[in-house]
């Protein structure tokens, strides 16, 4: 029987989020291929803003974080937790 260990999950940090956007996705703006959405003028400010949200969430993990329902020992934002009643 395989060992089925569950890995703890947590929201991205800002740096992890920005890195996740650099995956070779195919995006075009006005006929131009965008090679890196984190550096292109059309997307860089919004991607940095979302990264700051992730960093803020991680900074407030103790007050905002809630355990996930997966049993992994991970945590998430309360928005993603289903109601129990």
PDB file of N, CA, C and O in Angstrom:
ATOM      1  N   UNK A   1       0.836  -1.180   0.000  1.00  0.00           N
ATOM      2  CA  UNK A   1       0.000   0.000   0.000  1.00  0.00           C
ATOM      3  C   UNK A   1       0.883   1.247   0.000  1.00  0.00           C
ATOM      4  O   UNK A   1       1.876   1.316   0.724  1.00  0.00           O
ATOM      5  N   UNK A   2       0.508   2.230  -0.820  1.00  0.00           N
ATOM      6  CA  UNK A   2       1.262   3.466  -0.911  1.00  0.00           C
ATOM      7  C   UNK A   2       1.087   4.311   0.334  1.00  0.00           C
ATOM      8  O   UNK A   2       0.024   4.313   0.954  1.00  0.00           O
ATOM      9  N   UNK A   3       2.135   5.026   0.691  1.00  0.00           N
ATOM     10  CA  UNK A   3       2.040   5.979   1.786  1.00  0.00           C
ATOM     11  C   UNK A   3       1.326   7.218   1.271  1.00  0.00           C
ATOM     12  O   UNK A   3       1.820   7.884   0.361  1.00  0.00           O
ATOM     13  N   UNK A   4       0.181   7.531   1.836  1.00  0.00           N
ATOM     14  CA  UNK A   4      -0.601   8.677   1.376  1.00  0.00           C
ATOM     15  C   UNK A   4      -0.507   9.804   2.384  1.00  0.00           C
ATOM     16  O   UNK A   4      -1.411  10.004   3.195  1.00  0.00           O
ATOM     17  N   UNK A   5       0.590  10.538   2.329  1.00  0.00           N
ATOM     18  CA  UNK A   5       0.757  11.668   3.227  1.00  0.00           C
ATOM     19  C   UNK A   5       0.136  12.889   2.589  1.00  0.00           C
ATOM     20  O   UNK A   5       0.180  13.063   1.371  1.00  0.00           O
ATOM     21  N   UNK A   6      -0.442  13.728   3.421  1.00  0.00           N
ATOM     22  CA  UNK A   6      -1.069  14.951   2.951  1.00  0.00           C
ATOM     23  C   UNK A   6      -0.141  16.107   3.245  1.00  0.00           C
ATOM     24  O   UNK A   6       0.334  16.264   4.370  1.00  0.00           O
ATOM     25  N   UNK A   7       0.114  16.912   2.237  1.00  0.00           N
ATOM     26  CA  UNK A   7       0.999  18.048   2.398  1.00  0.00           C
ATOM     27  C   UNK A   7       0.204  19.252   2.882  1.00  0.00           C
ATOM     28  O   UNK A   7      -0.874  19.534   2.360  1.00  0.00           O
ATOM     29  N   UNK A   8       0.732  19.966   3.879  1.00  0.00           N
ATOM     30  CA  UNK A   8       0.075  21.164   4.383  1.00  0.00           C
ATOM     31  C   UNK A   8       0.029  22.214   3.279  1.00  0.00           C
ATOM     32  O   UNK A   8       1.013  22.437   2.574  1.00  0.00           O
ATOM     33  N   UNK A   9      -1.118  22.850   3.144  1.00  0.00           N
ATOM     34  CA  UNK A   9      -1.281  23.876   2.128  1.00  0.00           C
ATOM     35  C   UNK A   9      -1.475  25.232   2.785  1.00  0.00           C
ATOM     36  O   UNK A   9      -1.990  25.329   3.899  1.00  0.00           O
ATOM     37  N   UNK A  10      -1.063  26.267   2.090  1.00  0.00           N
ATOM     38  CA  UNK A  10      -1.211  27.637   2.570  1.00  0.00           C
ATOM     39  C   UNK A  10      -1.301  28.547   1.352  1.00  0.00           C
ATOM     40  O   UNK A  10      -0.835  28.186   0.272  1.00  0.00           O
ATOM     41  N   UNK A  11      -1.894  29.717   1.518  1.00  0.00           N
ATOM     42  CA  UNK A  11      -1.928  30.671   0.409  1.00  0.00           C
ATOM     43  C   UNK A  11      -0.514  31.071  -0.017  1.00  0.00           C
ATOM     44  O   UNK A  11       0.432  31.020   0.769  1.00  0.00           O
ATOM     45  N   UNK A  12      -0.402  31.468  -1.281  1.00  0.00           N
ATOM     46  CA  UNK A  12       0.878  31.960  -1.786  1.00  0.00           C
ATOM     47  C   UNK A  12       1.389  33.122  -0.950  1.00  0.00           C
ATOM     48  O   UNK A  12       0.614  33.819  -0.296  1.00  0.00           O
ATOM     49  N   UNK A  13       2.686  33.320  -0.977  1.00  0.00           N
ATOM     50  CA  UNK A  13       3.265  34.604  -0.579  1.00  0.00           C
ATOM     51  C   UNK A  13       3.237  35.470  -1.833  1.00  0.00           C
ATOM     52  O   UNK A  13       2.965  34.969  -2.924  1.00  0.00           O
ATOM     53  N   UNK A  14       3.512  36.749  -1.690  1.00  0.00           N
ATOM     54  CA  UNK A  14       3.517  37.629  -2.853  1.00  0.00           C
ATOM     55  C   UNK A  14       4.524  37.187  -3.904  1.00  0.00           C
ATOM     56  O   UNK A  14       4.220  37.189  -5.097  1.00  0.00           O
ATOM     57  N   UNK A  15       5.713  36.812  -3.471  1.00  0.00           N
ATOM     58  CA  UNK A  15       6.756  36.372  -4.401  1.00  0.00           C
ATOM     59  C   UNK A  15       6.354  35.091  -5.120  1.00  0.00           C
ATOM     60  O   UNK A  15       6.601  34.941  -6.316  1.00  0.00           O
ATOM     61  N   UNK A  16       5.731  34.162  -4.384  1.00  0.00           N
ATOM     62  CA  UNK A  16       5.277  32.912  -5.008  1.00  0.00           C
ATOM     63  C   UNK A  16       4.194  33.186  -6.050  1.00  0.00           C
ATOM     64  O   UNK A  16       4.173  32.559  -7.109  1.00  0.00           O
ATOM     65  N   UNK A  17       3.302  34.118  -5.750  1.00  0.00           N
ATOM     66  CA  UNK A  17       2.247  34.473  -6.705  1.00  0.00           C
ATOM     67  C   UNK A  17       2.860  35.034  -7.987  1.00  0.00           C
ATOM     68  O   UNK A  17       2.514  34.599  -9.085  1.00  0.00           O
ATOM     69  N   UNK A  18       3.770  36.000  -7.850  1.00  0.00           N
ATOM     70  CA  UNK A  18       4.398  36.596  -9.035  1.00  0.00           C
ATOM     71  C   UNK A  18       5.156  35.539  -9.833  1.00  0.00           C
ATOM     72  O   UNK A  18       5.118  35.544 -11.063  1.00  0.00           O
ATOM     73  N   UNK A  19       5.839  34.637  -9.140  1.00  0.00           N
ATOM     74  CA  UNK A  19       6.562  33.558  -9.821  1.00  0.00           C
ATOM     75  C   UNK A  19       5.586  32.645 -10.570  1.00  0.00           C
ATOM     76  O   UNK A  19       5.895  32.163 -11.660  1.00  0.00           O
ATOM     77  N   UNK A  20       4.419  32.412  -9.990  1.00  0.00           N
ATOM     78  CA  UNK A  20       3.437  31.529 -10.634  1.00  0.00           C
ATOM     79  C   UNK A  20       2.909  32.121 -11.937  1.00  0.00           C
ATOM     80  O   UNK A  20       2.444  31.386 -12.808  1.00  0.00           O
ATOM     81  N   UNK A  21       2.978  33.438 -12.074  1.00  0.00           N
ATOM     82  CA  UNK A  21       2.518  34.089 -13.303  1.00  0.00           C
ATOM     83  C   UNK A  21       3.536  33.973 -14.434  1.00  0.00           C
ATOM     84  O   UNK A  21       3.201  34.207 -15.595  1.00  0.00           O
ATOM     85  N   UNK A  22       4.746  33.622 -14.112  1.00  0.00           N
ATOM     86  CA  UNK A  22       5.817  33.515 -15.099  1.00  0.00           C
ATOM     87  C   UNK A  22       5.922  32.080 -15.591  1.00  0.00           C
ATOM     88  O   UNK A  22       6.962  31.435 -15.457  1.00  0.00           O
ATOM     89  N   UNK A  23       4.828  31.594 -16.162  1.00  0.00           N
ATOM     90  CA  UNK A  23       4.759  30.189 -16.558  1.00  0.00           C
ATOM     91  C   UNK A  23       4.643  29.987 -18.066  1.00  0.00           C
ATOM     92  O   UNK A  23       4.309  28.894 -18.524  1.00  0.00           O
ATOM     93  N   UNK A  24       4.916  31.029 -18.828  1.00  0.00           N
ATOM     94  CA  UNK A  24       4.875  30.890 -20.277  1.00  0.00           C
ATOM     95  C   UNK A  24       3.481  30.989 -20.868  1.00  0.00           C
ATOM     96  O   UNK A  24       3.259  30.603 -22.016  1.00  0.00           O
ATOM     97  N   UNK A  25       2.529  31.511 -20.079  1.00  0.00           N
ATOM     98  CA  UNK A  25       1.164  31.646 -20.597  1.00  0.00           C
ATOM     99  C   UNK A  25       1.150  32.524 -21.844  1.00  0.00           C
ATOM    100  O   UNK A  25       2.010  33.389 -22.011  1.00  0.00           O
ATOM    101  N   UNK A  26       0.185  32.302 -22.704  1.00  0.00           N
ATOM    102  CA  UNK A  26       0.102  32.999 -23.986  1.00  0.00           C
ATOM    103  C   UNK A  26      -0.930  34.119 -23.894  1.00  0.00           C
ATOM    104  O   UNK A  26      -2.136  33.878 -23.944  1.00  0.00           O
ATOM    105  N   UNK A  27      -0.431  35.354 -23.758  1.00  0.00           N
ATOM    106  CA  UNK A  27      -1.292  36.528 -23.635  1.00  0.00           C
ATOM    107  C   UNK A  27      -0.855  37.544 -24.681  1.00  0.00           C
ATOM    108  O   UNK A  27       0.335  37.771 -24.897  1.00  0.00           O
ATOM    109  N   UNK A  28      -1.849  38.149 -25.323  1.00  0.00           N
ATOM    110  CA  UNK A  28      -1.593  39.171 -26.329  1.00  0.00           C
ATOM    111  C   UNK A  28      -2.310  40.458 -25.955  1.00  0.00           C
ATOM    112  O   UNK A  28      -3.449  40.424 -25.489  1.00  0.00           O
ATOM    113  N   UNK A  29      -1.648  41.593 -26.156  1.00  0.00           N
ATOM    114  CA  UNK A  29      -2.246  42.909 -25.966  1.00  0.00           C
ATOM    115  C   UNK A  29      -1.953  43.713 -27.224  1.00  0.00           C
ATOM    116  O   UNK A  29      -0.795  43.945 -27.571  1.00  0.00           O
ATOM    117  N   UNK A  30      -3.019  44.138 -27.907  1.00  0.00           N
ATOM    118  CA  UNK A  30      -2.889  44.900 -29.158  1.00  0.00           C
ATOM    119  C   UNK A  30      -1.969  44.206 -30.157  1.00  0.00           C
ATOM    120  O   UNK A  30      -1.151  44.851 -30.813  1.00  0.00           O
ATOM    121  N   UNK A  31      -2.109  42.906 -30.264  1.00  0.00           N
ATOM    122  CA  UNK A  31      -1.330  42.128 -31.218  1.00  0.00           C
ATOM    123  C   UNK A  31       0.080  41.792 -30.767  1.00  0.00           C
ATOM    124  O   UNK A  31       0.803  41.093 -31.476  1.00  0.00           O
ATOM    125  N   UNK A  32       0.479  42.271 -29.613  1.00  0.00           N
ATOM    126  CA  UNK A  32       1.827  42.007 -29.095  1.00  0.00           C
ATOM    127  C   UNK A  32       1.766  40.880 -28.073  1.00  0.00           C
ATOM    128  O   UNK A  32       0.915  40.885 -27.183  1.00  0.00           O
ATOM    129  N   UNK A  33       2.666  39.918 -28.202  1.00  0.00           N
ATOM    130  CA  UNK A  33       2.741  38.830 -27.234  1.00  0.00           C
ATOM    131  C   UNK A  33       3.401  39.328 -25.964  1.00  0.00           C
ATOM    132  O   UNK A  33       4.479  39.920 -26.006  1.00  0.00           O
ATOM    133  N   UNK A  34       2.755  39.088 -24.842  1.00  0.00           N
ATOM    134  CA  UNK A  34       3.290  39.486 -23.545  1.00  0.00           C
ATOM    135  C   UNK A  34       4.107  38.320 -23.001  1.00  0.00           C
ATOM    136  O   UNK A  34       3.566  37.252 -22.715  1.00  0.00           O
ATOM    137  N   UNK A  35       5.398  38.529 -22.863  1.00  0.00           N
ATOM    138  CA  UNK A  35       6.275  37.454 -22.401  1.00  0.00           C
ATOM    139  C   UNK A  35       6.234  37.292 -20.884  1.00  0.00           C
ATOM    140  O   UNK A  35       6.330  36.173 -20.379  1.00  0.00           O
ATOM    141  N   UNK A  36       6.091  38.395 -20.154  1.00  0.00           N
ATOM    142  CA  UNK A  36       6.084  38.346 -18.693  1.00  0.00           C
ATOM    143  C   UNK A  36       5.046  39.339 -18.181  1.00  0.00           C
ATOM    144  O   UNK A  36       5.267  40.549 -18.220  1.00  0.00           O
ATOM    145  N   UNK A  37       3.926  38.831 -17.706  1.00  0.00           N
ATOM    146  CA  UNK A  37       2.848  39.718 -17.253  1.00  0.00           C
ATOM    147  C   UNK A  37       3.233  40.508 -16.003  1.00  0.00           C
ATOM    148  O   UNK A  37       2.606  41.524 -15.702  1.00  0.00           O
ATOM    149  N   UNK A  38       4.247  40.061 -15.276  1.00  0.00           N
ATOM    150  CA  UNK A  38       4.651  40.793 -14.073  1.00  0.00           C
ATOM    151  C   UNK A  38       5.485  42.027 -14.405  1.00  0.00           C
ATOM    152  O   UNK A  38       5.719  42.871 -13.540  1.00  0.00           O
ATOM    153  N   UNK A  39       5.933  42.133 -15.652  1.00  0.00           N
ATOM    154  CA  UNK A  39       6.754  43.281 -16.053  1.00  0.00           C
ATOM    155  C   UNK A  39       6.117  44.128 -17.146  1.00  0.00           C
ATOM    156  O   UNK A  39       6.555  45.255 -17.377  1.00  0.00           O
ATOM    157  N   UNK A  40       5.100  43.617 -17.821  1.00  0.00           N
ATOM    158  CA  UNK A  40       4.450  44.364 -18.899  1.00  0.00           C
ATOM    159  C   UNK A  40       3.608  45.497 -18.317  1.00  0.00           C
ATOM    160  O   UNK A  40       2.903  45.290 -17.329  1.00  0.00           O
ATOM    161  N   UNK A  41       3.669  46.703 -18.918  1.00  0.00           N
ATOM    162  CA  UNK A  41       2.925  47.848 -18.386  1.00  0.00           C
ATOM    163  C   UNK A  41       1.410  47.615 -18.230  1.00  0.00           C
ATOM    164  O   UNK A  41       0.787  48.231 -17.366  1.00  0.00           O
ATOM    165  N   UNK A  42       0.827  46.761 -19.028  1.00  0.00           N
ATOM    166  CA  UNK A  42      -0.618  46.524 -18.947  1.00  0.00           C
ATOM    167  C   UNK A  42      -1.004  45.683 -17.730  1.00  0.00           C
ATOM    168  O   UNK A  42      -2.157  45.721 -17.300  1.00  0.00           O
ATOM    169  N   UNK A  43      -0.068  44.932 -17.173  1.00  0.00           N
ATOM    170  CA  UNK A  43      -0.391  43.989 -16.103  1.00  0.00           C
ATOM    171  C   UNK A  43       0.449  44.131 -14.837  1.00  0.00           C
ATOM    172  O   UNK A  43       0.066  43.614 -13.788  1.00  0.00           O
ATOM    173  N   UNK A  44       1.573  44.814 -14.914  1.00  0.00           N
ATOM    174  CA  UNK A  44       2.503  44.804 -13.776  1.00  0.00           C
ATOM    175  C   UNK A  44       1.903  45.400 -12.501  1.00  0.00           C
ATOM    176  O   UNK A  44       2.135  44.871 -11.414  1.00  0.00           O
ATOM    177  N   UNK A  45       1.137  46.489 -12.610  1.00  0.00           N
ATOM    178  CA  UNK A  45       0.585  47.087 -11.396  1.00  0.00           C
ATOM    179  C   UNK A  45      -0.461  46.196 -10.742  1.00  0.00           C
ATOM    180  O   UNK A  45      -0.485  46.055  -9.520  1.00  0.00           O
ATOM    181  N   UNK A  46      -1.324  45.597 -11.552  1.00  0.00           N
ATOM    182  CA  UNK A  46      -2.351  44.729 -10.962  1.00  0.00           C
ATOM    183  C   UNK A  46      -1.732  43.455 -10.393  1.00  0.00           C
ATOM    184  O   UNK A  46      -2.183  42.968  -9.357  1.00  0.00           O
ATOM    185  N   UNK A  47      -0.716  42.910 -11.046  1.00  0.00           N
ATOM    186  CA  UNK A  47      -0.089  41.702 -10.498  1.00  0.00           C
ATOM    187  C   UNK A  47       0.646  42.014  -9.196  1.00  0.00           C
ATOM    188  O   UNK A  47       0.654  41.194  -8.278  1.00  0.00           O
ATOM    189  N   UNK A  48       1.259  43.189  -9.112  1.00  0.00           N
ATOM    190  CA  UNK A  48       1.927  43.581  -7.862  1.00  0.00           C
ATOM    191  C   UNK A  48       0.912  43.822  -6.742  1.00  0.00           C
ATOM    192  O   UNK A  48       1.178  43.516  -5.580  1.00  0.00           O
ATOM    193  N   UNK A  49      -0.261  44.375  -7.100  1.00  0.00           N
ATOM    194  CA  UNK A  49      -1.292  44.618  -6.094  1.00  0.00           C
ATOM    195  C   UNK A  49      -1.786  43.307  -5.498  1.00  0.00           C
ATOM    196  O   UNK A  49      -1.931  43.195  -4.280  1.00  0.00           O
ATOM    197  N   UNK A  50      -2.042  42.320  -6.340  1.00  0.00           N
ATOM    198  CA  UNK A  50      -2.480  41.018  -5.842  1.00  0.00           C
ATOM    199  C   UNK A  50      -1.376  40.390  -4.991  1.00  0.00           C
ATOM    200  O   UNK A  50      -1.664  39.761  -3.973  1.00  0.00           O
ATOM    201  N   UNK A  51      -0.128  40.553  -5.398  1.00  0.00           N
ATOM    202  CA  UNK A  51       0.994  40.031  -4.606  1.00  0.00           C
ATOM    203  C   UNK A  51       1.017  40.674  -3.220  1.00  0.00           C
ATOM    204  O   UNK A  51       1.294  39.998  -2.228  1.00  0.00           O
ATOM    205  N   UNK A  52       0.729  41.972  -3.147  1.00  0.00           N
ATOM    206  CA  UNK A  52       0.679  42.644  -1.842  1.00  0.00           C
ATOM    207  C   UNK A  52      -0.462  42.095  -0.991  1.00  0.00           C
ATOM    208  O   UNK A  52      -0.320  41.975   0.226  1.00  0.00           O
ATOM    209  N   UNK A  53      -1.602  41.759  -1.622  1.00  0.00           N
ATOM    210  CA  UNK A  53      -2.710  41.143  -0.868  1.00  0.00           C
ATOM    211  C   UNK A  53      -2.266  39.818  -0.266  1.00  0.00           C
ATOM    212  O   UNK A  53      -2.552  39.534   0.897  1.00  0.00           O
ATOM    213  N   UNK A  54      -1.565  39.004  -1.055  1.00  0.00           N
ATOM    214  CA  UNK A  54      -1.067  37.730  -0.536  1.00  0.00           C
ATOM    215  C   UNK A  54      -0.096  37.949   0.625  1.00  0.00           C
ATOM    216  O   UNK A  54      -0.157  37.244   1.632  1.00  0.00           O
ATOM    217  N   UNK A  55       0.802  38.928   0.479  1.00  0.00           N
ATOM    218  CA  UNK A  55       1.740  39.205   1.569  1.00  0.00           C
ATOM    219  C   UNK A  55       1.006  39.671   2.820  1.00  0.00           C
ATOM    220  O   UNK A  55       1.351  39.269   3.931  1.00  0.00           O
ATOM    221  N   UNK A  56       0.009  40.503   2.645  1.00  0.00           N
ATOM    222  CA  UNK A  56      -0.774  40.996   3.793  1.00  0.00           C
ATOM    223  C   UNK A  56      -1.489  39.836   4.490  1.00  0.00           C
ATOM    224  O   UNK A  56      -1.513  39.758   5.718  1.00  0.00           O
ATOM    225  N   UNK A  57      -2.066  38.943   3.695  1.00  0.00           N
ATOM    226  CA  UNK A  57      -2.743  37.778   4.264  1.00  0.00           C
ATOM    227  C   UNK A  57      -1.760  36.937   5.072  1.00  0.00           C
ATOM    228  O   UNK A  57      -2.081  36.495   6.175  1.00  0.00           O
ATOM    229  N   UNK A  58      -0.565  36.714   4.528  1.00  0.00           N
ATOM    230  CA  UNK A  58       0.440  35.929   5.239  1.00  0.00           C
ATOM    231  C   UNK A  58       0.937  36.648   6.494  1.00  0.00           C
ATOM    232  O   UNK A  58       1.246  36.004   7.496  1.00  0.00           O
ATOM    233  N   UNK A  59       1.014  37.972   6.442  1.00  0.00           N
ATOM    234  CA  UNK A  59       1.424  38.736   7.624  1.00  0.00           C
ATOM    235  C   UNK A  59       0.397  38.634   8.744  1.00  0.00           C
ATOM    236  O   UNK A  59       0.747  38.715   9.921  1.00  0.00           O
ATOM    237  N   UNK A  60      -0.868  38.457   8.380  1.00  0.00           N
ATOM    238  CA  UNK A  60      -1.949  38.390   9.373  1.00  0.00           C
ATOM    239  C   UNK A  60      -2.500  36.975   9.532  1.00  0.00           C
ATOM    240  O   UNK A  60      -3.665  36.781   9.877  1.00  0.00           O
ATOM    241  N   UNK A  61      -1.659  36.019   9.280  1.00  0.00           N
ATOM    242  CA  UNK A  61      -2.063  34.609   9.350  1.00  0.00           C
ATOM    243  C   UNK A  61      -2.690  34.253  10.692  1.00  0.00           C
ATOM    244  O   UNK A  61      -3.669  33.509  10.743  1.00  0.00           O
ATOM    245  N   UNK A  62      -2.130  34.780  11.776  1.00  0.00           N
ATOM    246  CA  UNK A  62      -2.623  34.424  13.106  1.00  0.00           C
ATOM    247  C   UNK A  62      -4.030  34.944  13.374  1.00  0.00           C
ATOM    248  O   UNK A  62      -4.784  34.320  14.121  1.00  0.00           O
ATOM    249  N   UNK A  63      -4.395  36.076  12.777  1.00  0.00           N
ATOM    250  CA  UNK A  63      -5.732  36.623  13.009  1.00  0.00           C
ATOM    251  C   UNK A  63      -6.713  36.274  11.901  1.00  0.00           C
ATOM    252  O   UNK A  63      -7.901  36.092  12.166  1.00  0.00           O
ATOM    253  N   UNK A  64      -6.238  36.178  10.669  1.00  0.00           N
ATOM    254  CA  UNK A  64      -7.127  35.897   9.538  1.00  0.00           C
ATOM    255  C   UNK A  64      -7.196  34.430   9.154  1.00  0.00           C
ATOM    256  O   UNK A  64      -8.237  33.953   8.700  1.00  0.00           O
ATOM    257  N   UNK A  65      -6.112  33.721   9.330  1.00  0.00           N
ATOM    258  CA  UNK A  65      -6.032  32.339   8.857  1.00  0.00           C
ATOM    259  C   UNK A  65      -6.984  31.398   9.571  1.00  0.00           C
ATOM    260  O   UNK A  65      -7.237  31.533  10.768  1.00  0.00           O
ATOM    261  N   UNK A  66      -7.504  30.449   8.823  1.00  0.00           N
ATOM    262  CA  UNK A  66      -8.365  29.396   9.365  1.00  0.00           C
ATOM    263  C   UNK A  66      -7.852  28.052   8.865  1.00  0.00           C
ATOM    264  O   UNK A  66      -7.409  27.957   7.720  1.00  0.00           O
ATOM    265  N   UNK A  67      -7.901  27.018   9.688  1.00  0.00           N
ATOM    266  CA  UNK A  67      -7.454  25.692   9.239  1.00  0.00           C
ATOM    267  C   UNK A  67      -8.290  25.201   8.058  1.00  0.00           C
ATOM    268  O   UNK A  67      -9.495  25.442   7.997  1.00  0.00           O
ATOM    269  N   UNK A  68      -7.643  24.518   7.130  1.00  0.00           N
ATOM    270  CA  UNK A  68      -8.385  23.949   6.000  1.00  0.00           C
ATOM    271  C   UNK A  68      -9.160  22.718   6.446  1.00  0.00           C
ATOM    272  O   UNK A  68      -8.917  22.178   7.526  1.00  0.00           O
ATOM    273  N   UNK A  69     -10.084  22.284   5.617  1.00  0.00           N
ATOM    274  CA  UNK A  69     -10.904  21.108   5.915  1.00  0.00           C
ATOM    275  C   UNK A  69     -10.261  19.815   5.433  1.00  0.00           C
ATOM    276  O   UNK A  69     -10.863  18.747   5.545  1.00  0.00           O
ATOM    277  N   UNK A  70      -9.049  19.897   4.900  1.00  0.00           N
ATOM    278  CA  UNK A  70      -8.428  18.734   4.276  1.00  0.00           C
ATOM    279  C   UNK A  70      -7.696  17.825   5.253  1.00  0.00           C
ATOM    280  O   UNK A  70      -7.336  16.698   4.912  1.00  0.00           O
ATOM    281  N   UNK A  71      -7.478  18.318   6.468  1.00  0.00           N
ATOM    282  CA  UNK A  71      -6.713  17.534   7.428  1.00  0.00           C
ATOM    283  C   UNK A  71      -5.221  17.603   7.193  1.00  0.00           C
ATOM    284  O   UNK A  71      -4.463  16.826   7.774  1.00  0.00           O
ATOM    285  N   UNK A  72      -4.788  18.530   6.345  1.00  0.00           N
ATOM    286  CA  UNK A  72      -3.368  18.637   6.010  1.00  0.00           C
ATOM    287  C   UNK A  72      -2.586  19.479   7.003  1.00  0.00           C
ATOM    288  O   UNK A  72      -1.356  19.504   6.966  1.00  0.00           O
ATOM    289  N   UNK A  73      -3.286  20.164   7.885  1.00  0.00           N
ATOM    290  CA  UNK A  73      -2.604  21.075   8.796  1.00  0.00           C
ATOM    291  C   UNK A  73      -2.357  22.430   8.170  1.00  0.00           C
ATOM    292  O   UNK A  73      -1.700  23.282   8.768  1.00  0.00           O
ATOM    293  N   UNK A  74      -2.876  22.635   6.973  1.00  0.00           N
ATOM    294  CA  UNK A  74      -2.710  23.910   6.280  1.00  0.00           C
ATOM    295  C   UNK A  74      -3.729  24.935   6.725  1.00  0.00           C
ATOM    296  O   UNK A  74      -4.558  24.669   7.596  1.00  0.00           O
ATOM    297  N   UNK A  75      -3.660  26.120   6.116  1.00  0.00           N
ATOM    298  CA  UNK A  75      -4.578  27.195   6.459  1.00  0.00           C
ATOM    299  C   UNK A  75      -4.998  27.950   5.213  1.00  0.00           C
ATOM    300  O   UNK A  75      -4.372  27.832   4.160  1.00  0.00           O
ATOM    301  N   UNK A  76      -6.064  28.728   5.342  1.00  0.00           N
ATOM    302  CA  UNK A  76      -6.591  29.500   4.229  1.00  0.00           C
ATOM    303  C   UNK A  76      -7.296  30.739   4.765  1.00  0.00           C
ATOM    304  O   UNK A  76      -7.398  30.923   5.978  1.00  0.00           O
ATOM    305  N   UNK A  77      -7.777  31.577   3.874  1.00  0.00           N
ATOM    306  CA  UNK A  77      -8.581  32.745   4.239  1.00  0.00           C
ATOM    307  C   UNK A  77      -9.986  32.258   4.582  1.00  0.00           C
ATOM    308  O   UNK A  77     -10.461  31.310   3.957  1.00  0.00           O
ATOM    309  N   UNK A  78     -10.673  32.871   5.555  1.00  0.00           N
ATOM    310  CA  UNK A  78     -12.008  32.423   5.939  1.00  0.00           C
ATOM    311  C   UNK A  78     -13.015  32.418   4.792  1.00  0.00           C
ATOM    312  O   UNK A  78     -13.982  31.658   4.841  1.00  0.00           O
ATOM    313  N   UNK A  79     -12.820  33.228   3.776  1.00  0.00           N
ATOM    314  CA  UNK A  79     -13.733  33.258   2.629  1.00  0.00           C
ATOM    315  C   UNK A  79     -13.859  31.891   1.985  1.00  0.00           C
ATOM    316  O   UNK A  79     -14.922  31.539   1.474  1.00  0.00           O
ATOM    317  N   UNK A  80     -12.798  31.128   2.006  1.00  0.00           N
ATOM    318  CA  UNK A  80     -12.781  29.831   1.329  1.00  0.00           C
ATOM    319  C   UNK A  80     -13.244  28.680   2.208  1.00  0.00           C
ATOM    320  O   UNK A  80     -13.196  27.523   1.790  1.00  0.00           O
ATOM    321  N   UNK A  81     -13.684  28.978   3.397  1.00  0.00           N
ATOM    322  CA  UNK A  81     -14.208  27.956   4.295  1.00  0.00           C
ATOM    323  C   UNK A  81     -15.729  27.873   4.127  1.00  0.00           C
ATOM    324  O   UNK A  81     -16.415  28.896   4.133  1.00  0.00           O
ATOM    325  N   UNK A  82     -16.232  26.691   3.983  1.00  0.00           N
ATOM    326  CA  UNK A  82     -17.676  26.511   3.885  1.00  0.00           C
ATOM    327  C   UNK A  82     -18.338  26.619   5.240  1.00  0.00           C
ATOM    328  O   UNK A  82     -17.723  26.341   6.269  1.00  0.00           O
ATOM    329  N   UNK A  83     -19.601  27.027   5.233  1.00  0.00           N
ATOM    330  CA  UNK A  83     -20.319  27.125   6.498  1.00  0.00           C
ATOM    331  C   UNK A  83     -20.673  25.719   6.986  1.00  0.00           C
ATOM    332  O   UNK A  83     -20.807  24.792   6.187  1.00  0.00           O
ATOM    333  N   UNK A  84     -20.819  25.572   8.279  1.00  0.00           N
ATOM    334  CA  UNK A  84     -21.113  24.279   8.886  1.00  0.00           C
ATOM    335  C   UNK A  84     -22.571  24.176   9.343  1.00  0.00           C
ATOM    336  O   UNK A  84     -23.015  23.100   9.742  1.00  0.00           O
ATOM    337  N   UNK A  85     -23.312  25.271   9.291  1.00  0.00           N
ATOM    338  CA  UNK A  85     -24.693  25.244   9.753  1.00  0.00           C
ATOM    339  C   UNK A  85     -25.646  25.464   8.601  1.00  0.00           C
ATOM    340  O   UNK A  85     -26.861  25.473   8.799  1.00  0.00           O
TER     341      UNK A  85
END
